Amino acid sequence: MDAEEFLLPRSQLANERLHAMIPGGAHTYAKGDDQYPENLAPVISHGRGAHVWDIDDNRYIEYGSGLRSVSLGHAHPRVLEAVRRELDRGSNFVRPSIVEVEAAERFLATVPTADMVKFAKNGSDVTTAAVRLARAVTGRTLVAICGDHPFFSVDDWFIGTSPMSAGVPAATTELTVAFPYGDLAATEELLTRYQDQVACLILEPAGHTEPPPGYLKGLRELADRHGCVLIFDEMITGLRWSEAGAQGLYGVVPDLSTFGKALGNGFAVSALAGRRDLMERGGLRHSGERVFLLSTTHGAETHSLAAATAVLTTYVEEGITAQLHALGERLAAGVREAAASMGVGDHLVVRGRASNLVFATLDENGQPSQQYRTLFLRQLLAGGVLAPSFVVSSALGDADIDRTVDVVAQACAVYRKALDAADPTPWLAGRPVKPVFRRLA
């Protein structure tokens, strides 16, 4: 369908209803309609495998499903079987269920670098718990975050450092400092400047580029030398880099790590894992001061933990991580070839590990452009591809990848026209998409 003819009238009405009742029109800022071309933010009816349908009856090949959480595809049979089995048996009790034992055993067998694990419902809960634990065991107050990574938590210690810092006291923000990814010398300088004040270093162990050789090992040594806790945020890298996360792939063991996203294949579950002597400070079998680590009413919901157990089992038994890499490599190669053939290979740029691909849209001067991103997204949507990123799920087939590449090629032909005109405006049909983190709406 031509992008100029592509309309979503039912989705437009539903988006108005959403904004009338829900601040931002979505429960996650990254799902907001400001992230999509004007009047082209589909409202989803249902999904199966690698496809979703909107309420206007359009079908899309979907990427980045559930903000990277649905890595096995929607309504995955092994996950649904495990969930259904628990639904008839009750979801929450006054004491732990046996499902909690089974989920913890499966997690620790899959991530053997951790000694203990505690489950919650979202990533922010567990990253904040890790920070609190690090402060408790070190007696220090400063948190050092990797400033090159976009998101760690909705809580004040991180959000206060973002452009959306309204409501966070300056005194709180001053307790968070930043270090650059890949630069051991700069990190050592930070730790020396704040000698004996930094409780932890928290970072995503890998992102859109591979860690420089020796970097993670060097961070481990710095943390040990300066007496701070090393925390790996494995929300994205967990399962997608290897079944045991980036720590399993690169062979560097953090003191604490946090998992989520792919862990539940869309069901709400996250995990804080780590060394026994640290984790037990949030338990009952120690003689020190107690740490209020994690205490969530719904953290042990049986069907979500059953989902996590099924996901981990499926990853290990079916080699899902390898599948994700193979699919991502096929997609990246196809997109790059399509972009190059249309003369926009230097402007539509695919980046990241094969299992976690994103794309950059660059203008005629090679600068990141929200206008060209808008143009590109419009063309993809009209072609039946819903792709805020190119993050794959294992439910994709070769035909899905081939179709995506065809749609990308068509989009790149329009991209070339806009570059030749040095003005993408005629192809936007409205305001450009906006960054998630910005100070003003």
C-alpha positions in Angstrom: 0.0 0.0 0.0 1.2 3.5 -0.8 2.2 5.4 2.4 0.0 8.3 1.4 -3.0 6.0 1.3 -2.3 4.2 4.5 -4.8 5.2 7.2 -5.6 3.9 10.7 -9.0 5.5 11.6 -9.9 3.0 14.4 -6.5 3.3 15.9 -6.7 7.1 15.8 -9.9 7.0 17.8 -8.5 4.5 20.2 -5.4 6.6 20.7 -7.7 9.6 21.7 -9.5 7.3 24.2 -6.1 6.2 25.6 -4.9 9.8 26.0 -8.1 10.8 27.7 -7.6 8.3 30.5 -3.9 7.4 30.6 -1.1 10.0 30.8 0.9 9.7 27.6 -1.6 7.4 26.1 0.5 4.3 27.0 1.9 2.6 30.0 5.5 2.8 28.7 6.9 6.0 27.2 8.6 4.0 24.5 5.2 2.8 23.3 3.7 6.3 23.0 2.2 7.5 19.8 4.8 10.3 19.7 7.2 7.5 18.7 5.3 6.9 15.5 4.4 9.1 12.5 1.4 11.3 13.1 -1.9 9.4 13.0 0.0 6.2 12.2 0.4 4.6 15.7 -1.4 1.3 15.4 -3.4 0.0 18.4 -2.9 -3.7 18.6 -5.7 -6.3 18.6 -3.7 -9.5 19.0 -0.5 -11.3 18.0 0.7 -14.7 17.1 4.3 -15.7 16.5 6.1 -12.9 14.7 2.9 -11.2 13.6 0.5 -8.7 15.1 -2.8 -7.3 14.0 -4.1 -3.9 14.7 -7.7 -2.9 15.3 -7.9 -1.6 11.7 -7.4 -5.2 10.6 -3.8 -4.7 9.3 -1.3 -7.5 9.8 2.4 -6.6 10.5 5.6 -8.4 10.8 6.7 -7.2 14.2 10.2 -6.4 15.5 11.3 -5.4 19.0 8.2 -7.2 20.3 7.1 -6.0 23.8 10.2 -3.7 24.0 12.4 -6.8 23.4 10.5 -9.0 25.9 8.7 -11.3 23.5 11.8 -13.1 22.1 10.1 -16.4 21.4 7.1 -14.9 19.5 3.6 -14.2 20.8 1.5 -17.0 22.3 4.4 -19.4 22.3 3.0 -22.9 22.9 5.5 -24.1 25.5 5.1 -20.9 27.5 1.3 -20.9 27.2 1.1 -24.6 28.3 3.1 -23.8 31.4 1.0 -20.7 32.2 -2.3 -22.5 31.6 -1.2 -25.3 34.0 -0.9 -22.8 36.8 -3.9 -20.7 36.1 -6.3 -23.4 37.3 -4.1 -23.9 40.5 -4.2 -20.4 41.9 -1.9 -17.5 41.3 -0.8 -16.1 44.6 -0.7 -17.5 48.2 0.1 -16.5 51.7 3.3 -18.6 51.6 5.7 -19.4 48.8 4.6 -21.9 46.2 6.6 -24.8 44.9 6.8 -23.0 41.6 9.1 -20.5 43.2 11.6 -23.3 44.0 11.4 -24.7 40.5 11.8 -21.2 38.9 14.8 -20.4 41.0 16.5 -23.8 40.4 16.0 -23.4 36.6 17.3 -19.8 36.7 20.4 -20.7 38.7 21.1 -23.7 36.5 20.9 -21.5 33.4 22.9 -18.6 34.9 25.5 -20.6 37.0 27.6 -17.5 37.8 24.9 -16.5 40.3 24.4 -18.2 43.7 21.0 -16.8 44.6 18.0 -15.1 42.8 15.0 -13.1 43.8 12.1 -12.5 41.4 10.1 -9.3 40.9 7.8 -7.9 38.2 9.8 -5.2 36.4 13.4 -4.1 35.7 13.3 -1.0 37.8 12.5 -3.0 41.0 15.5 -5.2 40.6 18.1 -2.6 39.5 17.0 -0.3 42.4 17.3 -3.3 44.8 20.8 -4.0 43.5 21.8 -0.3 44.2 20.3 -0.4 47.7 22.1 -3.6 48.5 25.4 -2.2 47.2 25.0 0.9 49.4 24.1 -1.3 52.4 27.1 -3.7 52.1 29.7 -1.0 51.3 28.3 1.8 53.6 28.8 4.2 50.7 26.3 6.5 49.1 27.4 7.3 45.5 26.1 5.3 42.6 28.2 5.3 39.4 26.2 4.6 36.3 27.4 4.1 32.8 26.4 7.4 31.1 26.4 5.8 27.6 23.5 3.5 28.3 20.0 5.0 28.0 18.0 3.5 30.8 18.4 1.8 34.2 15.3 2.5 36.3 12.2 4.7 36.8 13.5 5.4 40.3 15.0 8.7 41.4 18.7 7.7 41.5 18.5 7.3 37.7 15.6 9.4 36.4 17.1 12.4 38.1 20.0 12.2 35.7 17.8 12.2 32.6 16.1 15.1 30.7 12.8 14.0 32.5 14.1 14.9 36.0 11.1 16.9 37.1 10.0 15.9 40.6 13.4 14.5 41.6 15.3 16.5 44.3 18.7 17.8 43.3 20.1 16.3 46.5 19.2 12.8 45.2 20.6 13.4 41.7 23.9 14.6 43.2 24.4 11.1 44.6 24.7 9.6 41.1 27.8 10.0 39.0 28.6 8.7 35.5 31.5 6.9 33.8 31.9 6.4 30.0 31.6 2.9 28.5 34.9 1.3 27.3 37.2 3.8 29.1 38.9 2.2 32.0 41.2 5.1 32.7 38.2 7.5 33.0 36.5 5.1 35.4 39.6 4.7 37.5 39.9 8.5 37.6 36.3 8.7 38.8 36.8 6.1 41.5 40.0 7.9 42.7 38.3 11.3 42.7 35.5 9.9 44.9 37.8 7.6 46.9 35.8 5.3 49.2 32.5 7.0 48.3 31.2 4.9 45.3 29.0 2.0 46.3 28.7 0.4 42.9 29.4 0.5 39.2 26.2 -0.3 37.2 26.2 -0.8 33.5 24.9 -2.9 30.6 27.8 -5.2 29.9 27.4 -4.8 26.2 25.2 -2.6 23.9 25.3 -1.7 20.2 29.0 -2.3 20.1 31.1 -5.2 21.6 33.1 -4.5 24.7 36.6 -3.5 24.0 39.1 -6.4 24.6 39.7 -6.7 28.3 37.3 -4.0 29.3 34.8 -6.0 31.4 37.7 -7.9 33.1 39.3 -4.5 33.8 36.1 -3.2 35.3 36.0 -6.3 37.5 39.6 -5.5 38.7 38.8 -1.8 39.3 35.7 -2.7 41.4 37.7 -5.1 43.5 40.6 -2.7 44.0 38.3 0.2 45.0 35.9 -1.9 47.1 32.7 -1.3 45.2 30.1 -3.6 43.9 30.0 -4.5 40.2 26.4 -4.7 38.8 25.6 -5.9 35.3 22.2 -4.8 34.0 21.3 -7.8 31.8 17.8 -6.7 31.0 18.6 -6.8 27.3 21.7 -9.0 27.2 20.2 -11.7 29.4 19.3 -14.6 27.1 19.9 -12.6 23.9 23.7 -12.7 24.3 23.8 -16.2 25.6 21.4 -18.3 27.8 23.6 -17.2 30.7 23.6 -13.5 29.6 26.7 -11.4 28.7 28.4 -12.7 31.9 28.2 -16.2 30.5 29.4 -15.1 27.0 32.3 -12.9 28.1 33.3 -14.9 31.2 33.3 -11.9 33.6 31.3 -12.5 36.8 29.6 -9.4 38.4 28.7 -9.3 42.0 25.1 -8.7 41.2 23.1 -8.8 38.0 19.5 -8.1 36.9 17.4 -9.8 34.3 14.0 -9.2 32.7 12.7 -8.6 29.2 13.1 -12.0 27.5 12.8 -13.8 30.8 9.0 -14.1 30.7 8.3 -13.9 26.9 5.9 -11.0 27.7 4.8 -12.1 31.1 5.8 -9.9 34.0 8.9 -11.2 35.7 12.4 -9.9 36.5 15.2 -11.2 38.6 18.0 -9.9 40.8 20.8 -12.5 41.0 24.3 -12.6 42.6 26.8 -13.6 45.1 25.4 -15.5 48.2 27.1 -13.3 50.7 25.6 -10.2 49.2 22.1 -11.5 48.4 21.7 -13.1 51.9 21.9 -9.6 53.4 18.4 -9.3 52.2 17.4 -12.6 53.8 17.1 -14.1 57.3 20.2 -16.2 57.6 22.8 -13.7 58.6 23.7 -11.8 61.8 24.1 -8.3 60.3 21.8 -5.4 59.8 18.8 -6.4 57.6 18.5 -4.9 54.1 15.0 -4.4 52.7 15.9 -6.0 49.4 12.7 -6.9 47.5 9.3 -7.5 48.8 6.6 -7.5 46.1 3.1 -8.8 46.4 3.0 -10.1 42.9 6.6 -11.1 42.5 5.9 -14.7 43.0 2.8 -14.9 40.8 2.7 -18.6 39.8 1.9 -18.2 36.1 4.7 -15.6 35.5 7.3 -17.8 37.2 6.0 -20.8 35.2 6.5 -18.7 32.1 10.1 -17.9 33.1 10.8 -21.5 33.8 9.4 -22.5 30.4 11.3 -19.7 28.6 14.7 -20.8 30.2 14.0 -24.4 29.3 13.1 -23.5 25.8 16.2 -21.4 25.3 18.5 -24.1 26.5 16.8 -27.1 24.8 16.1 -25.4 21.5 19.2 -23.2 21.2 17.1 -20.1 20.9 20.0 -17.6 21.3 21.8 -19.1 18.2 18.5 -18.9 16.3 18.2 -15.2 17.2 21.7 -14.5 15.9 21.1 -16.4 12.7 17.9 -14.5 12.0 19.4 -11.2 12.9 22.4 -11.8 10.6 20.1 -12.6 7.7 18.0 -9.5 8.3 21.1 -7.2 8.8 22.7 -8.5 5.6 19.4 -8.0 3.6 18.7 -4.5 4.9 22.3 -3.4 4.3 22.2 -4.7 0.7 18.8 -3.1 0.1 20.0 0.2 1.4 23.2 0.1 -0.6 21.3 -0.8 -3.8 19.1 2.2 -3.4 22.0 4.5 -2.7 21.3 5.1 1.0 23.7 2.7 2.6 25.4 5.5 4.4 22.1 6.9 5.7 20.1 3.9 6.9 22.6 2.2 9.2 22.0 -1.1 11.0 23.9 -1.5 14.3 24.2 -3.8 17.2 24.6 -7.5 17.9 22.6 -9.7 15.5 20.2 -10.7 18.3 19.6 -7.0 19.2 19.6 -4.9 16.0 18.7 -1.2 15.8 18.8 1.2 12.9 19.9 4.8 12.6 18.4 7.2 10.1 20.9 9.9 9.0 20.2 13.0 6.9 22.1 14.3 3.9 24.9 15.6 6.2 25.2 12.2 8.0 23.6 13.5 11.2 20.9 11.5 13.1 17.5 12.7 11.9 14.0 12.2 13.5 12.5 13.4 10.2 14.2 10.7 8.2 13.2 8.2 10.9 9.6 9.3 10.4 9.8 8.9 6.7 11.2 5.4 7.0 8.7 4.3 9.7 5.8 5.5 7.5 7.0 3.4 4.6 7.5 0.4 6.7 4.1 0.6 8.3 2.4 0.9 4.9 4.3 -2.2 3.8 3.1 -4.2 6.8 6.3 -4.0 8.9 6.1 -2.7 12.5 9.7 -2.0 13.4 10.8 0.7 15.9 13.9 -1.5 15.9 15.1 -4.6 14.0 15.2 -6.7 17.2 14.2 -10.2 16.1 12.2 -12.9 17.7 12.7 -16.6 17.1 9.2 -16.9 15.6 10.4 -15.1 12.5 10.7 -17.2 9.4 12.9 -16.8 6.3 9.8 -15.5 4.4 9.2 -12.8 7.1 12.8 -11.7 6.7 12.6 -11.6 2.9 9.4 -9.7 3.0 10.9 -7.2 5.5 13.9 -6.6 3.2 11.5 -6.0 0.2 9.6 -3.4 2.2 12.9 -1.8 3.4 14.0 -1.6 -0.3 10.8 0.2 -1.2 11.3 2.6 1.8 14.9 3.3 0.8 13.7 4.3 -2.7 11.7 7.1 -1.0 14.5 7.8 1.3 16.8 8.4 -1.8 14.2 10.9 -3.2 14.2 12.8 0.0 17.9 12.9 0.2 18.1 14.2 -3.4 15.6 16.9 -2.5 17.6 17.6 0.7 14.2 17.8 2.4 12.1 14.9 3.8 9.2 17.1 4.7 6.9 16.2 1.7 7.0 12.6 2.8 6.2 13.1 6.5 2.5 14.0 6.4 2.8 15.5 9.9 5.2 16.2 12.8 8.3 14.1 13.1 8.6 11.3 15.7 10.2 12.4 19.0 12.8 11.2 21.3 11.5 9.3 24.4 13.6 11.3 26.8 13.0 15.1 26.4 12.3 17.8 28.9 9.1 19.2 27.3 6.2 17.3 25.8 
